[in-house]
Amino acid sequence: MLRCGDGCGGPGGCGRGAGAGGGRRAGGGRASGAAPAQEAGVELALVVGAVLISFCGYLAVGLARTHAVPAGALRYAAGLGGLALLAHLAVRFGAPYADPLLLPTGVLLNGLGLVLIFRLDLETPADHAAPAQLVWSTVGVALFIAVVAVLRDHRVLQRYAYGCAGLALALMVAPILFPAVNGARIWIRVAGFSLQPGEFAKVLITVFFAAYLAANREALADTGKAVWRLRLPAAQVLGPVVAIWLVSVGVLVLERDLGTSLLFFGVFVVLLYVATGRTGWIAVGVLLAAAGAAAVGTLEPHVHGRVQDWLHPFAGIAAGRGPGQLAQSLFAFAAGGTFGTGLGQGHSSLIGFARKSDFILATLGEELGLAGLSALFLLYALLATCGYRAALGLRDPFGSLLAVGLAVLPALQVFVIAGGVMGLIPLTGMAMPFLAQGGSSVVTNWIIVALLARITDRARGPWPDAPARQARAASDALGAVR
C-alpha cells in the first residue's frame, strides 16, 4: 500500500516515505547531480541497435518478397534513425536521469510495427499504410519531445485531475455522434481524417485515477475492510467504483467498444489495489466487470457475435462458409511454429481486412514464430517494468500511482489484444501498442513513454533536498559520537 510511514494523511503526503520506496536512501537515486555519461552512452547504443534491427527487418521483407532491396529502404532507415536521435537528445537534455531502457524499447516496438505494416502493404497494393504510419510516428515523437521539454515535474498534473476526467469523458462520448465503423462507434471521421479519441482518453483518465486515489488512499484503505458489510463509510468510498463501472458499461453499450471500457476499468481496479493493499476491492472490481460483460455480451448483438465467434471459432468451417478471421489467426500461429516461416513468407492475406490492426500479431506469430512472439512480449514487459521501478523510487503517492497506471495501460492492452487474437478471450477491436496501424494509438503510446521518462527521471535522480538531508544526517552522526 502507498501510505506515508509517519501516518500523514494529506493528499500529497508529508514527503517522508509516501512512495513505495519510502525507507530508501534519498530518492533511491544517485548522490551526485550529474547524469553519468555511461548511461547516456548505453541509451544511444540501444537506440542505434533498435534502428538497425528494424532496418534489417525491412530489408528481409523486401528480399523475401521481391528478391531485391526495397526502394525506400534508405529513406525508412533515415526517417526512423532521425526520429530516434532527436528523441534521445531530448531525453539527455530534458530528463537526464530517465531510465535508459524506455526510449530504445519504444523505438524498437515502433520500428517493428512499421516493418510489419510495410510487409502487409505488399498484400494490398491499393492500400499502403506504412507511409502514413511513419508520419504518425513523427507526430508521436514530436509530442514525446514536447512533453519531456514542457512538463518539468509530473506533480503538476495532479492539479488538473478533474479537468482531465472531464476531457476524457468528452473524448469518449464524442464518437457517438459519428457513424459506426465495423460495428463500433470509436472513430471520428471528418473530410478523410480519422481519429480515435478513446486512445487519448485512457491517459487522461489514468491521471484522474492516480490523483483521486492519492488524495483518498487513507479512507479507501480503512474502509476497505468493511466493503462486504457495506457500512456507510464503505458505501461512500464504493461510490466512485460503481460510477466507473457504470461509465464502462455505458461506453460499451453506446459505442460497442468492449476494449476501451475494459481497459480503463481494469486500470482503475489495479490502481485501487496498489493504493490500498485491500484485496476486497479487487474482488468487487472483478465481480462488477464480470456482471457488466455478461449482461452486455448477452444483450448487445455486436458484442454477442464476438462472444459466439470466440466460443466457436471453427463454426464457419463446419457450416461450409470457410474459416473466419479468428480461425485464420489460429492457423497462422500454428503455421509459425517455433521460429516462424520468415518475414514476408507467411500468408497474412488470408486473415482478412483487420490484418493491419487487430490481427497484426498473427502475422508476427506466423513469420517469426513463438520465439518472435516471446521477444515481443518481453519488450512490452520491459516497458511496464520501467514504470513499476519508477513507482518504487518516488516519494509522492500521486507519482507512484501514475507510474503504475501508465505501466499497466500497455500491459493490460497487450493482454487483451493477444488474448483475443489467440482465442483466449473474445476480441475487443483494440490496437496493439506501437505495432498496429493507427495514428491515434502510436501517438498516445509515445505520450505514455514521455510521461514515464519524466517520472523515471524524478525517481532515479537526486532529491532536491539531498544536500541538506545529508548535512543533517552527518550532524546527527557527529552528535551521536560525542
Buried (B, 14 or more C-beta within 10 A) or exposed (E): BBBBEEEBBEBBBBBEBBBBBBEBBBBBBBEEEEBEEEBBEBBBEBBBEBBBBBBEBBBBBBBBBEEEEBEBBEEBBEBBBEBBBBBBEBBBEBBBBBBBBBBBBBBBBBBBBBBBBBBBBBBBEEEBBBBEBBEBBBEBBBBBBEBBEEBEEBBEBBEBBEEBBEBBBEBBBBBEEBEBBEEBBBBBEEEEEBBBBBBBBBBBBBBBBBBBBBBBBBBBBBBBEBBEEEEEEBBEBBEBBEEBBEBBBBBBBEBBBBBBBBBBBBBBBBBBBBBBBBEBBBEBBEEBBEEBBEBBBEEBEBBBBBBEBBEBBEBBEEEEEEBBBBBBBBBBBEBBEEEBBBBBBBBBEBBBEBBBBBBBBBBBBBBBBBEBBEEBBEBBBBBBBBBBBBBBBBBBBBBBBBBBBBBBBBBBBBBBBBBBBBBEBBBBBBBBBBBBBBBBBBBBBBBBBBBBBBBBBBBBBBBEEBEEBBEEEEEEEEEEEE
